[in-house]
Amino acid sequence: MDDATDTGITTTHGEGLAPPYTLAALWVVRHGQSTANVAYAEAERTGSTLPLPGRGPEVPLSDLGRAQAGALGGWLAGLAGGRGAGGNGPDRASPDPANADPANAELVGPELVVCSPYVRARQTWEVMAGHPGVVPPPLLVDERLRDREMGVFEMHPPAAMRARAPEEAARRARTGDWFYRPPGGEALADVVLRVRDFVGELDRAAPGRRVLLIAHDAIAVAVRLVCAGVGARAPDRLPPVPNASVSWWENDGQRLRPARWGDTAHLDPPGPGGSPAAPVTPATPAR
């Protein structure tokens, strides 16, 4: 049932009032599989209670992650045969209609790329940009696209967190990841706040442009909520965002509407962390 008010605004129950944006299209790519993804899976398999070494921002791609990033490069090159992948200026390569992907026939590629400062995201873009069919658009790095910060539990798989601070693990389970804020870290609700600020500023700075974000699962989920608008409800369960997946929104003339979520069709066959059915969520750090 629709909820009507005396302002003339009508919304569908449970949906948000989506704000107007001028961005023509917005893609969010999650980085390829990282070495921490592999280590987290191994810790879960073995029940290890040890934190991982290193720092989250410095985690690199695994060998599979680099291969996934290469497949993402192929996806980018295939956006309408690479049309618009680096803009439409005279210094850009001419598209080859024979190479156009019919599934993406209505799309052109991004005119701008904005990347997370984390190593795994930047490596993903470096591999994508190196694909022979891609003319790289201008690149910016913005710290607001960093992964969710876990504070004192950085690089702690779930079992390590439970072993170190069982009361915090219980609080996390009780509160849920949308609102659980680890000491020195962020709740997913905090991530949404900085992503809302970023998307709003991006829309003002790059009106009418097509923009690709290279980031993390938490960022994709935050963009989803931001584009849904005022009053949008956080999902009861965090939607899967596989490694090297693509989610995107298209402008319908006023608002950014979701077109595809967590797509991994470009991964053939999908590797670990690449299957849409994989239980991957933005709740786990260093992914």
C-alpha positions in Angstrom: 0.0 0.0 0.0 1.2 3.5 -0.8 1.5 6.1 2.0 0.3 9.5 0.9 0.8 12.7 2.8 -0.7 16.2 2.4 2.6 17.3 0.7 1.7 15.3 -2.4 4.6 13.0 -1.9 3.8 9.3 -2.4 6.1 6.5 -1.3 5.8 2.8 -1.3 5.8 1.4 2.2 9.2 0.3 3.3 11.0 2.2 0.5 12.9 5.5 0.7 12.2 8.8 -0.8 15.1 8.8 -3.3 17.0 12.1 -3.7 17.6 13.7 -7.1 21.0 13.1 -8.6 22.5 14.4 -11.9 25.1 11.6 -12.2 24.3 9.6 -15.4 25.5 6.3 -14.0 27.3 5.0 -10.9 29.1 1.7 -10.8 30.6 0.2 -7.6 33.2 -2.6 -8.1 34.4 -4.6 -5.1 38.1 -5.3 -5.2 39.3 -8.8 -6.2 40.0 -11.5 -3.7 42.6 -10.3 -1.2 45.2 -12.3 0.8 43.1 -11.5 3.9 40.0 -13.0 2.3 42.0 -16.2 1.9 43.4 -16.0 5.5 39.9 -15.3 7.0 38.5 -18.3 5.2 41.3 -20.5 6.4 40.9 -19.2 10.0 37.2 -20.1 9.8 38.0 -23.5 8.5 40.6 -24.3 11.2 39.0 -22.3 14.1 42.2 -20.3 14.6 41.9 -17.6 17.3 44.9 -15.6 16.2 44.6 -12.2 14.6 46.2 -11.8 11.2 49.5 -9.9 10.8 49.7 -6.5 9.1 47.3 -3.6 8.7 44.0 -3.6 6.8 44.8 -0.8 4.4 48.0 -2.6 3.3 46.4 -6.0 2.4 47.1 -6.9 -1.3 45.3 -9.0 -3.8 45.8 -12.7 -4.0 46.8 -14.3 -7.2 43.2 -15.2 -7.8 42.3 -11.6 -7.0 44.6 -10.3 -9.8 43.0 -12.7 -12.2 39.5 -11.5 -11.1 40.7 -7.9 -11.7 41.8 -8.9 -15.2 38.3 -10.2 -15.8 37.0 -6.9 -14.6 39.2 -5.2 -17.1 37.5 -7.3 -19.8 34.1 -6.2 -18.5 35.1 -2.6 -18.6 36.4 -2.9 -22.1 33.2 -4.6 -23.1 30.9 -1.8 -22.1 29.4 -1.1 -25.5 32.7 -2.1 -27.1 34.6 0.2 -24.8 32.6 3.3 -26.0 33.2 6.1 -23.6 35.5 4.2 -21.4 37.9 7.1 -21.2 35.6 9.8 -22.4 34.8 10.9 -25.9 37.6 13.3 -26.7 39.7 13.1 -29.9 42.5 11.4 -28.0 40.3 8.4 -27.2 40.3 5.2 -29.1 37.4 4.7 -31.4 34.9 2.0 -30.4 34.7 -1.2 -32.4 31.0 -2.1 -32.8 32.0 -5.7 -33.5 33.3 -6.0 -29.9 30.2 -4.5 -28.3 28.5 -6.6 -25.6 24.8 -6.8 -26.5 23.8 -7.1 -22.8 25.4 -3.7 -22.3 24.4 -2.1 -25.5 22.7 0.8 -23.8 25.7 1.6 -21.7 28.9 3.5 -22.2 31.9 3.3 -19.9 32.8 5.6 -17.0 34.3 9.0 -17.5 35.8 9.1 -14.1 37.2 6.6 -11.6 37.3 7.1 -7.9 39.2 4.6 -5.9 39.6 3.6 -2.2 43.1 4.4 -0.9 43.5 0.7 0.3 46.1 -1.3 -1.6 43.7 -4.1 -2.7 41.4 -1.6 -4.3 44.2 0.3 -6.0 45.7 -2.9 -7.3 42.3 -3.9 -8.7 42.1 -0.7 -10.7 45.7 -1.0 -11.9 45.1 -4.4 -13.4 41.7 -3.3 -14.9 43.3 -0.2 -16.4 46.1 -2.3 -17.9 43.6 -4.3 -20.0 44.4 -3.7 -23.7 40.8 -2.8 -24.5 40.6 -0.1 -21.8 41.5 3.6 -22.2 41.7 4.6 -18.5 39.6 7.5 -17.5 41.0 10.1 -15.0 41.6 8.6 -11.6 41.0 10.1 -8.1 41.5 8.5 -4.7 39.2 9.4 -1.9 39.6 8.3 1.7 35.8 8.2 2.2 35.8 5.0 0.1 38.0 3.1 2.6 36.7 -0.1 4.1 34.8 -0.2 7.3 37.2 0.4 10.2 37.2 -2.2 12.9 39.4 -0.3 15.4 41.0 -2.5 18.0 39.7 -5.6 16.2 41.4 -4.8 12.9 42.6 -8.0 11.2 40.7 -10.2 13.7 38.7 -13.0 12.2 35.5 -13.7 14.2 37.0 -16.5 16.3 40.0 -14.2 17.2 37.6 -11.5 18.3 35.6 -14.0 20.4 38.8 -15.3 22.0 40.1 -11.8 22.8 36.9 -10.1 23.9 33.9 -12.4 24.3 31.8 -9.6 25.7 32.4 -7.5 22.6 31.6 -10.4 20.4 28.4 -10.9 22.3 27.5 -7.2 22.0 28.2 -7.4 18.2 25.8 -10.3 17.9 23.2 -8.6 20.0 23.4 -5.2 18.3 23.9 -6.3 14.7 26.5 -4.9 12.3 24.5 -1.9 11.2 24.8 -0.4 14.7 27.7 -2.2 16.3 30.7 0.1 16.7 33.9 -1.6 17.8 36.2 0.4 20.1 38.0 2.8 17.8 36.1 1.6 14.8 32.9 2.2 12.8 29.4 0.8 12.6 28.0 0.3 9.1 25.7 3.2 9.9 28.9 5.4 10.2 30.1 4.2 6.8 26.7 5.2 5.3 27.2 8.8 6.7 30.6 9.3 5.0 29.4 7.6 1.8 26.3 9.9 1.7 28.7 12.9 2.0 30.9 11.5 -0.8 28.0 10.8 -3.2 26.5 14.2 -2.7 29.8 16.0 -3.2 30.5 13.8 -6.3 27.2 14.7 -7.8 27.9 18.4 -7.4 31.5 18.1 -8.7 30.8 15.8 -11.7 27.2 16.6 -12.8 25.9 14.4 -15.6 29.0 12.2 -15.6 29.4 8.4 -15.5 31.5 7.4 -12.5 33.1 4.1 -11.5 34.0 3.5 -7.8 36.6 0.8 -6.9 36.1 0.0 -3.3 34.8 -2.5 -0.7 31.7 -4.5 0.1 30.7 -2.0 2.9 30.9 0.8 0.4 28.6 -1.0 -2.1 26.0 -1.6 0.7 26.3 2.0 1.8 25.8 3.4 -1.7 22.7 1.2 -2.0 21.2 2.7 1.1 22.2 6.3 0.1 20.6 6.0 -3.3 17.4 4.5 -1.8 17.0 7.8 0.0 15.2 9.3 3.0 13.5 6.7 5.2 15.0 3.7 3.4 15.3 0.7 5.7 18.6 -1.1 6.3 18.1 -4.7 5.1 17.5 -7.3 7.8 20.3 -9.3 6.3 23.4 -7.8 4.6 23.2 -8.5 0.8 26.1 -10.4 -0.6 28.8 -8.4 -2.4 31.2 -10.9 -3.9 34.8 -10.2 -4.7 35.2 -8.5 -8.1 31.5 -8.0 -8.4 29.8 -5.0 -10.1 26.8 -3.2 -8.8 25.4 -0.2 -10.7 22.8 2.5 -10.7 21.4 4.4 -13.8 19.8 7.8 -13.8 16.1 7.6 -14.8 16.0 11.3 -15.5 16.1 12.4 -11.9 17.2 9.7 -9.6 19.8 6.9 -9.5 17.9 3.6 -9.8 19.5 0.2 -9.2 20.2 -1.7 -12.4 22.2 -4.7 -11.2 23.6 -5.9 -7.8 26.7 -7.9 -7.1 27.0 -9.1 -10.7 29.8 -11.6 -11.4 28.9 -12.7 -15.0 32.3 -11.5 -16.1 34.0 -14.1 -13.9 34.0 -17.3 -16.0 34.0 -19.5 -14.1 33.5 -17.6 -10.8 36.3 -18.3 -8.3 36.1 -18.4 -4.5 34.6 -15.2 -3.3 33.2 -14.6 -6.8 30.0 -16.6 -6.7 26.8 -14.6 -6.1 25.8 -17.2 -3.6 28.9 -16.9 -1.5 28.2 -15.7 2.1 30.2 -12.5 1.7 29.1 -9.5 3.8 30.6 -6.1 4.7 30.7 -7.1 8.3 34.1 -8.7 8.2 37.2 -6.4 8.2 40.1 -6.4 5.8 38.1 -7.7 2.8 
